[in-house]
Amino acid sequence: MSAATALPPMADVLAALAAGQCVVVIEDETDEATGCVLVAAERATEADVNFMAAEARGLVCMAITEARRHRLQLPPMAANQRQRERYTVSIEAATGVSTGISAADRALTLRVAAAARAQPADLVQPGHIFPLVAQADGVLRRAGFAEACSDLPRLAGRVAAGAYAMLLDDDGELLRGPALLAFAQRHGLPAVSVSALIHHRLLTEGALRRTHSTELDTRFGRFTVHAYHDAPVDALHLALVMGKPDPHKPVLTRVQAVEMQRDVLAFGTPDQPAWNLERSLARIGAEGCGVLVLLDERESPQQRLERLAAPASAAPAPAFAQRALGVGAQILRDVCAHKLRLLSHPVPYRAVTGFDLEVIEFVAPG
């Protein structure tokens, strides 16, 4: 996207949301980015829902926090959800609606669910609004639309709940890149990127706190170990740093959680090796400079069983992309690793520019 289509200041976007106006949220400022239309759920009107249905064309969803999900006692839509998005059962206002599908009915449901004193009895299931639960700490943990559409209303002084619909083109495919800003300009809506939101939160908040640093001798060489307390989930993440990363030069980098099959049972075959904890430390040690971020993310018993049952050649999904982009990125930024030679199979990373990070190269295991 060109400078001519520069996004407005964050203050303008937040002011629009506070006033009950719609805004456009885009992943980042690349040609492949997707986007959605967002309005603070507590201010949603019949006109807003109708605009989302007619112009945005995607499913009208509601981003909520875990605290609101718990308050409203909304169970998951499915017992074993494989997708990253955490849908709950669909909802409807318990009173004041007719069929529930009209724009007026859906707007009422959004306002009822977002009310400060909302109770489980205020809603019935199933319905025509689809809540998604944002991860704790929002875009600083996961650069997703549910997180952005929960964070933005909160930052605007509203309830941390947003009504949003993905933007589709005339063929029903996701609208991408410059077409997102063209949509915003055509309808007179301010636009904001998830990258900009991340950067704004990093400048105004502190999600992680470095609590301890020490030197550690390993058979791969000496590392400096930094410990970070992750307050929202009460976890402790580690960064093992060898040498002094230069923020202006590419640095060998690995971000992962400990997984039993890969790191303890030496997952991988000679033909298809995987980057695990030992191989990553060895590669960094051989180069004499690099960073390994070890995330405090626990596998569930079901995840362990699924990995054990998978074919030996099937690599597990990369944890950095799916579960902890924000946490890993904040730690890398703190240790001055900005240009990354990532020890990973190629994976599309969204919104890393919000953390002042750039993936220069993917380094395959060998």
MARZADO-597531 format. One record per residue (C-alpha): residue number from 1; residue in one letter; x, y, z. Coordinates in steps of 0.5 Angstrom, whole numbers, plus 2048, in hexadecimal, padded with zeros to 3 digits. Example, Ala and Ser with C-alpha at 12.3 -4.5 7.8 and 13.67 -1.06 7.14 Angstrom:
BEGIN
+-----+------+-----+-----+-----+
| seq | type |  px |  py |  pz |
+-----+------+-----+-----+-----+
|   1 |    A | 819 | 7F7 | 810 |
|   2 |    S | 81B | 7FE | 80E |
+-----+------+-----+-----+-----+
//
This chain:
BEGIN
+-----+------+-----+-----+-----+
| seq | type |  px |  py |  pz |
+-----+------+-----+-----+-----+
|   1 |    M | 800 | 800 | 800 |
|   2 |    S | 803 | 807 | 7FE |
|   3 |    A | 804 | 80D | 802 |
|   4 |    A | 7FE | 810 | 7FF |
|   5 |    T | 7FA | 80B | 802 |
|   6 |    A | 7FD | 80C | 809 |
|   7 |    L | 7F8 | 80A | 80F |
|   8 |    P | 7F5 | 810 | 814 |
|   9 |    P | 7F8 | 811 | 81B |
|  10 |    M | 7F6 | 80C | 820 |
|  11 |    A | 7F3 | 811 | 824 |
|  12 |    D | 7EE | 813 | 81E |
|  13 |    V | 7EC | 80B | 81E |
|  14 |    L | 7EB | 80B | 825 |
|  15 |    A | 7E7 | 811 | 825 |
|  16 |    A | 7E2 | 80E | 820 |
|  17 |    L | 7E1 | 808 | 823 |
|  18 |    A | 7E0 | 80C | 82A |
|  19 |    A | 7DA | 810 | 826 |
|  20 |    G | 7D7 | 809 | 823 |
|  21 |    Q | 7DA | 80A | 81C |
|  22 |    C | 7DC | 804 | 818 |
|  23 |    V | 7E4 | 803 | 816 |
|  24 |    V | 7E8 | 7FE | 812 |
|  25 |    V | 7ED | 7FA | 815 |
|  26 |    I | 7F2 | 7F7 | 810 |
|  27 |    E | 7F7 | 7F1 | 812 |
|  28 |    D | 7FD | 7F6 | 810 |
|  29 |    E | 7FF | 7FA | 80A |
|  30 |    T | 801 | 7F5 | 805 |
|  31 |    D | 7FD | 7F3 | 7FE |
|  32 |    E | 7FB | 7EC | 801 |
|  33 |    A | 7F8 | 7EF | 808 |
|  34 |    T | 7F1 | 7EE | 809 |
|  35 |    G | 7EC | 7F2 | 80D |
|  36 |    C | 7E5 | 7F3 | 811 |
|  37 |    V | 7E0 | 7F8 | 813 |
|  38 |    L | 7E0 | 7FA | 81A |
|  39 |    V | 7DB | 7FE | 81F |
|  40 |    A | 7DB | 7FE | 827 |
|  41 |    A | 7D6 | 7F8 | 828 |
|  42 |    E | 7D3 | 7FC | 82E |
|  43 |    R | 7D1 | 802 | 828 |
|  44 |    A | 7CF | 7FD | 823 |
|  45 |    T | 7C9 | 800 | 81F |
|  46 |    E | 7C4 | 7FD | 81A |
|  47 |    A | 7C8 | 801 | 814 |
|  48 |    D | 7CF | 7FE | 817 |
|  49 |    V | 7CD | 7F7 | 816 |
|  50 |    N | 7C9 | 7F8 | 80F |
|  51 |    F | 7D0 | 7FC | 80D |
|  52 |    M | 7D4 | 7F5 | 80F |
|  53 |    A | 7CF | 7F1 | 80C |
|  54 |    A | 7CE | 7F5 | 805 |
|  55 |    E | 7D5 | 7F8 | 804 |
|  56 |    A | 7DA | 7F4 | 808 |
|  57 |    R | 7D6 | 7ED | 807 |
|  58 |    G | 7DA | 7E9 | 80C |
|  59 |    L | 7D6 | 7E5 | 812 |
|  60 |    V | 7D5 | 7EA | 817 |
|  61 |    C | 7D9 | 7E8 | 81D |
|  62 |    M | 7DA | 7EB | 824 |
|  63 |    A | 7E1 | 7EB | 827 |
|  64 |    I | 7E1 | 7EA | 82F |
|  65 |    T | 7E6 | 7E9 | 834 |
|  66 |    E | 7E6 | 7E3 | 838 |
|  67 |    A | 7E3 | 7E7 | 83E |
|  68 |    R | 7DD | 7E8 | 83B |
|  69 |    R | 7DC | 7E1 | 838 |
|  70 |    H | 7DD | 7DF | 83F |
|  71 |    R | 7D8 | 7E4 | 841 |
|  72 |    L | 7D3 | 7E2 | 83C |
|  73 |    Q | 7D4 | 7DB | 83D |
|  74 |    L | 7D5 | 7D9 | 836 |
|  75 |    P | 7D8 | 7D2 | 834 |
|  76 |    P | 7DC | 7D1 | 82E |
|  77 |    M | 7D9 | 7D0 | 828 |
|  78 |    A | 7DC | 7C9 | 827 |
|  79 |    A | 7DF | 7C5 | 82D |
|  80 |    N | 7E6 | 7C4 | 829 |
|  81 |    Q | 7E7 | 7CA | 825 |
|  82 |    R | 7ED | 7C9 | 820 |
|  83 |    Q | 7ED | 7D0 | 81D |
|  84 |    R | 7F0 | 7D6 | 820 |
|  85 |    E | 7EA | 7DA | 821 |
|  86 |    R | 7E6 | 7D8 | 827 |
|  87 |    Y | 7DF | 7D9 | 825 |
|  88 |    T | 7DA | 7D8 | 82B |
|  89 |    V | 7D3 | 7D6 | 82A |
|  90 |    S | 7CF | 7DB | 826 |
|  91 |    I | 7CA | 7E0 | 82A |
|  92 |    E | 7C4 | 7E4 | 829 |
|  93 |    A | 7C1 | 7E9 | 82E |
|  94 |    A | 7BC | 7E5 | 832 |
|  95 |    T | 7B7 | 7EB | 831 |
|  96 |    G | 7B5 | 7F0 | 82C |
|  97 |    V | 7B7 | 7EC | 826 |
|  98 |    S | 7B2 | 7E9 | 821 |
|  99 |    T | 7B6 | 7E4 | 81C |
| 100 |    G | 7BC | 7E6 | 81F |
| 101 |    I | 7BF | 7E7 | 818 |
| 102 |    S | 7BD | 7EE | 816 |
| 103 |    A | 7C3 | 7F3 | 816 |
| 104 |    A | 7BF | 7F7 | 81C |
| 105 |    D | 7BE | 7F0 | 820 |
| 106 |    R | 7C6 | 7EF | 81F |
| 107 |    A | 7C7 | 7F6 | 821 |
| 108 |    L | 7C3 | 7F5 | 828 |
| 109 |    T | 7C7 | 7EE | 829 |
| 110 |    L | 7CD | 7F1 | 828 |
| 111 |    R | 7CC | 7F7 | 82D |
| 112 |    V | 7C8 | 7F2 | 832 |
| 113 |    A | 7CF | 7EE | 832 |
| 114 |    A | 7D3 | 7F4 | 833 |
| 115 |    A | 7CF | 7F7 | 839 |
| 116 |    A | 7D4 | 7F8 | 83F |
| 117 |    R | 7CF | 7F4 | 843 |
| 118 |    A | 7CD | 7EF | 83E |
| 119 |    Q | 7CB | 7E8 | 841 |
| 120 |    P | 7CA | 7E1 | 83E |
| 121 |    A | 7C2 | 7E2 | 83F |
| 122 |    D | 7C3 | 7E8 | 83A |
| 123 |    L | 7C5 | 7E3 | 834 |
| 124 |    V | 7C2 | 7DD | 831 |
| 125 |    Q | 7C6 | 7D8 | 82C |
| 126 |    P | 7C6 | 7D6 | 827 |
| 127 |    G | 7C6 | 7DD | 823 |
| 128 |    H | 7C8 | 7E1 | 81E |
| 129 |    I | 7CE | 7E5 | 821 |
| 130 |    F | 7D5 | 7E1 | 821 |
| 131 |    P | 7D9 | 7E3 | 827 |
| 132 |    L | 7E1 | 7E1 | 827 |
| 133 |    V | 7E5 | 7E1 | 82D |
| 134 |    A | 7EB | 7E5 | 82C |
| 135 |    Q | 7F2 | 7E3 | 82F |
| 136 |    A | 7F4 | 7E6 | 836 |
| 137 |    D | 7F8 | 7EC | 835 |
| 138 |    G | 7F5 | 7ED | 82E |
| 139 |    V | 7F9 | 7EF | 828 |
| 140 |    L | 800 | 7EF | 82C |
| 141 |    R | 7FE | 7E7 | 82D |
| 142 |    R | 7FB | 7E6 | 826 |
| 143 |    A | 7FB | 7EA | 820 |
| 144 |    G | 7F4 | 7E8 | 81E |
| 145 |    F | 7ED | 7EC | 81C |
| 146 |    A | 7EA | 7E9 | 823 |
| 147 |    E | 7EF | 7EC | 827 |
| 148 |    A | 7F0 | 7F3 | 823 |
| 149 |    C | 7E8 | 7F4 | 823 |
| 150 |    S | 7E8 | 7F3 | 82B |
| 151 |    D | 7EE | 7F7 | 82C |
| 152 |    L | 7EC | 7FD | 828 |
| 153 |    P | 7E5 | 7FE | 82B |
| 154 |    R | 7E8 | 7FE | 832 |
| 155 |    L | 7EE | 803 | 830 |
| 156 |    A | 7E8 | 807 | 82E |
| 157 |    G | 7E5 | 807 | 835 |
| 158 |    R | 7E0 | 802 | 833 |
| 159 |    V | 7DE | 7FB | 835 |
| 160 |    A | 7E3 | 7F6 | 832 |
| 161 |    A | 7DF | 7F3 | 82D |
| 162 |    G | 7DE | 7F5 | 826 |
| 163 |    A | 7D9 | 7F3 | 821 |
| 164 |    Y | 7DD | 7F2 | 81A |
| 165 |    A | 7DC | 7EE | 813 |
| 166 |    M | 7E2 | 7EC | 80E |
| 167 |    L | 7E2 | 7F0 | 808 |
| 168 |    L | 7E0 | 7EC | 802 |
| 169 |    D | 7E1 | 7EE | 7FA |
| 170 |    D | 7DC | 7ED | 7F5 |
| 171 |    D | 7DE | 7E6 | 7F4 |
| 172 |    G | 7DD | 7E4 | 7FB |
| 173 |    E | 7E4 | 7E4 | 7FC |
| 174 |    L | 7E8 | 7E8 | 802 |
| 175 |    L | 7EA | 7EF | 800 |
| 176 |    R | 7F1 | 7F0 | 800 |
| 177 |    G | 7F6 | 7F5 | 800 |
| 178 |    P | 7F5 | 7FC | 7FD |
| 179 |    A | 7EE | 7FA | 7FC |
| 180 |    L | 7ED | 7FB | 803 |
| 181 |    L | 7EF | 802 | 804 |
| 182 |    A | 7EB | 803 | 7FD |
| 183 |    F | 7E5 | 801 | 801 |
| 184 |    A | 7E6 | 805 | 807 |
| 185 |    Q | 7E7 | 80B | 803 |
| 186 |    R | 7E1 | 80A | 7FF |
| 187 |    H | 7DD | 809 | 805 |
| 188 |    G | 7E0 | 80F | 809 |
| 189 |    L | 7E3 | 80A | 80E |
| 190 |    P | 7E9 | 80B | 812 |
| 191 |    A | 7EE | 805 | 812 |
| 192 |    V | 7F3 | 802 | 816 |
| 193 |    S | 7F8 | 7FC | 816 |
| 194 |    V | 7F9 | 7F7 | 81B |
| 195 |    S | 800 | 7F8 | 81A |
| 196 |    A | 7FF | 7FF | 81C |
| 197 |    L | 7FB | 7FD | 822 |
| 198 |    I | 800 | 7F9 | 825 |
| 199 |    H | 805 | 7FE | 824 |
| 200 |    H | 800 | 803 | 828 |
| 201 |    R | 7FF | 7FE | 82D |
| 202 |    L | 807 | 7FD | 82E |
| 203 |    L | 808 | 804 | 82F |
| 204 |    T | 802 | 805 | 834 |
| 205 |    E | 802 | 7FF | 838 |
| 206 |    G | 807 | 7F9 | 83A |
| 207 |    A | 805 | 7F2 | 83A |
| 208 |    L | 80B | 7EF | 83B |
| 209 |    R | 810 | 7F0 | 841 |
| 210 |    R | 817 | 7EE | 841 |
| 211 |    T | 818 | 7EB | 848 |
| 212 |    H | 81F | 7E8 | 848 |
| 213 |    S | 826 | 7E7 | 844 |
| 214 |    T | 82B | 7E2 | 845 |
| 215 |    E | 831 | 7DE | 841 |
| 216 |    L | 830 | 7D7 | 83F |
| 217 |    D | 836 | 7D2 | 83D |
| 218 |    T | 833 | 7CD | 838 |
| 219 |    R | 836 | 7C8 | 834 |
| 220 |    F | 835 | 7CC | 82E |
| 221 |    G | 838 | 7D2 | 831 |
| 222 |    R | 837 | 7D8 | 836 |
| 223 |    F | 830 | 7DB | 836 |
| 224 |    T | 82D | 7E1 | 839 |
| 225 |    V | 826 | 7DF | 83C |
| 226 |    H | 821 | 7E4 | 83D |
| 227 |    A | 81A | 7E3 | 840 |
| 228 |    Y | 814 | 7E6 | 83F |
| 229 |    H | 80D | 7E6 | 843 |
| 230 |    D | 807 | 7E6 | 83F |
| 231 |    A | 802 | 7E9 | 844 |
| 232 |    P | 7FB | 7E8 | 840 |
| 233 |    V | 7FC | 7E0 | 840 |
| 234 |    D | 802 | 7E0 | 846 |
| 235 |    A | 807 | 7DC | 842 |
| 236 |    L | 80E | 7DD | 841 |
| 237 |    H | 812 | 7DD | 83B |
| 238 |    L | 819 | 7DD | 839 |
| 239 |    A | 81E | 7E0 | 834 |
| 240 |    L | 825 | 7DC | 833 |
| 241 |    V | 829 | 7E1 | 830 |
| 242 |    M | 830 | 7E0 | 82D |
| 243 |    G | 835 | 7E6 | 82B |
| 244 |    K | 832 | 7ED | 82A |
| 245 |    P | 82C | 7ED | 825 |
| 246 |    D | 82D | 7F3 | 820 |
| 247 |    P | 826 | 7F6 | 81F |
| 248 |    H | 828 | 7F8 | 818 |
| 249 |    K | 82B | 7F2 | 816 |
| 250 |    P | 827 | 7EB | 815 |
| 251 |    V | 828 | 7E6 | 81B |
| 252 |    L | 827 | 7DF | 81C |
| 253 |    T | 820 | 7DE | 81F |
| 254 |    R | 81C | 7D8 | 822 |
| 255 |    V | 815 | 7D9 | 826 |
| 256 |    Q | 812 | 7D3 | 829 |
| 257 |    A | 80E | 7D0 | 82E |
| 258 |    V | 811 | 7C9 | 831 |
| 259 |    E | 80D | 7C3 | 82E |
| 260 |    M | 80E | 7BC | 830 |
| 261 |    Q | 80E | 7B9 | 82A |
| 262 |    R | 813 | 7BE | 826 |
| 263 |    D | 817 | 7C0 | 82C |
| 264 |    V | 817 | 7BA | 831 |
| 265 |    L | 816 | 7B4 | 82C |
| 266 |    A | 81B | 7B7 | 826 |
| 267 |    F | 815 | 7B8 | 821 |
| 268 |    G | 817 | 7B7 | 81A |
| 269 |    T | 81A | 7B3 | 815 |
| 270 |    P | 821 | 7B3 | 811 |
| 271 |    D | 81D | 7B5 | 80B |
| 272 |    Q | 819 | 7BA | 80E |
| 273 |    P | 81C | 7BD | 815 |
| 274 |    A | 819 | 7C2 | 819 |
| 275 |    W | 81C | 7C8 | 81D |
| 276 |    N | 81B | 7C6 | 824 |
| 277 |    L | 81E | 7C9 | 82A |
| 278 |    E | 825 | 7C5 | 82A |
| 279 |    R | 826 | 7C6 | 822 |
| 280 |    S | 824 | 7CE | 823 |
| 281 |    L | 829 | 7CF | 829 |
| 282 |    A | 82E | 7CB | 825 |
| 283 |    R | 82D | 7CF | 81F |
| 284 |    I | 82E | 7D6 | 823 |
| 285 |    G | 834 | 7D3 | 826 |
| 286 |    A | 837 | 7D1 | 820 |
| 287 |    E | 836 | 7D9 | 81D |
| 288 |    G | 838 | 7DC | 824 |
| 289 |    C | 832 | 7E1 | 824 |
| 290 |    G | 82B | 7E0 | 824 |
| 291 |    V | 824 | 7E0 | 828 |
| 292 |    L | 820 | 7DA | 82A |
| 293 |    V | 819 | 7DC | 82E |
| 294 |    L | 816 | 7D6 | 832 |
| 295 |    L | 80F | 7D8 | 833 |
| 296 |    D | 80B | 7D5 | 839 |
| 297 |    E | 806 | 7D2 | 835 |
| 298 |    R | 803 | 7CB | 838 |
| 299 |    E | 801 | 7C6 | 833 |
| 300 |    S | 7FA | 7C3 | 836 |
| 301 |    P | 7FA | 7BB | 836 |
| 302 |    Q | 7F5 | 7BB | 830 |
| 303 |    Q | 7FB | 7BF | 82C |
| 304 |    R | 800 | 7BA | 82E |
| 305 |    L | 7FC | 7B4 | 82C |
| 306 |    E | 7FA | 7B7 | 825 |
| 307 |    R | 802 | 7B8 | 824 |
| 308 |    L | 803 | 7B1 | 826 |
| 309 |    A | 7FE | 7AE | 821 |
| 310 |    A | 800 | 7B3 | 81B |
| 311 |    P | 805 | 7B0 | 816 |
| 312 |    A | 80C | 7B0 | 818 |
| 313 |    S | 80D | 7B5 | 812 |
| 314 |    A | 808 | 7BA | 813 |
| 315 |    A | 80B | 7C0 | 817 |
| 316 |    P | 807 | 7C3 | 81C |
| 317 |    A | 804 | 7CA | 81B |
| 318 |    P | 809 | 7D0 | 81D |
| 319 |    A | 807 | 7D2 | 823 |
| 320 |    F | 80A | 7D9 | 822 |
| 321 |    A | 805 | 7DB | 81C |
| 322 |    Q | 7FE | 7D8 | 820 |
| 323 |    R | 7FF | 7D9 | 827 |
| 324 |    A | 804 | 7DE | 829 |
| 325 |    L | 806 | 7E3 | 824 |
| 326 |    G | 805 | 7E9 | 828 |
| 327 |    V | 809 | 7E6 | 82E |
| 328 |    G | 80F | 7E3 | 82A |
| 329 |    A | 80F | 7EA | 826 |
| 330 |    Q | 80F | 7EE | 82D |
| 331 |    I | 815 | 7EA | 82F |
| 332 |    L | 819 | 7EA | 829 |
| 333 |    R | 818 | 7F2 | 829 |
| 334 |    D | 81B | 7F3 | 830 |
| 335 |    V | 821 | 7EF | 82E |
| 336 |    C | 822 | 7F3 | 828 |
| 337 |    A | 821 | 7EE | 823 |
| 338 |    H | 81D | 7F1 | 81E |
| 339 |    K | 81F | 7EE | 817 |
| 340 |    L | 81E | 7E7 | 818 |
| 341 |    R | 821 | 7E1 | 814 |
| 342 |    L | 81C | 7DC | 817 |
| 343 |    L | 81D | 7D5 | 818 |
| 344 |    S | 817 | 7D2 | 816 |
| 345 |    H | 813 | 7D0 | 80F |
| 346 |    P | 810 | 7D6 | 80B |
| 347 |    V | 80A | 7D8 | 80F |
| 348 |    P | 806 | 7DF | 80D |
| 349 |    Y | 807 | 7E3 | 813 |
| 350 |    R | 802 | 7E9 | 814 |
| 351 |    A | 803 | 7F0 | 817 |
| 352 |    V | 80A | 7EF | 81A |
| 353 |    T | 80B | 7F6 | 817 |
| 354 |    G | 807 | 7F8 | 81D |
| 355 |    F | 80D | 7F5 | 821 |
| 356 |    D | 813 | 7F8 | 81D |
| 357 |    L | 814 | 7F1 | 81B |
| 358 |    E | 816 | 7EF | 814 |
| 359 |    V | 817 | 7E8 | 812 |
| 360 |    I | 81D | 7E8 | 80D |
| 361 |    E | 81E | 7E0 | 80C |
| 362 |    F | 81B | 7DA | 80E |
| 363 |    V | 820 | 7D5 | 80F |
| 364 |    A | 81E | 7CD | 80E |
| 365 |    P | 821 | 7C8 | 813 |
| 366 |    G | 826 | 7C4 | 810 |
+-----+------+-----+-----+-----+
//
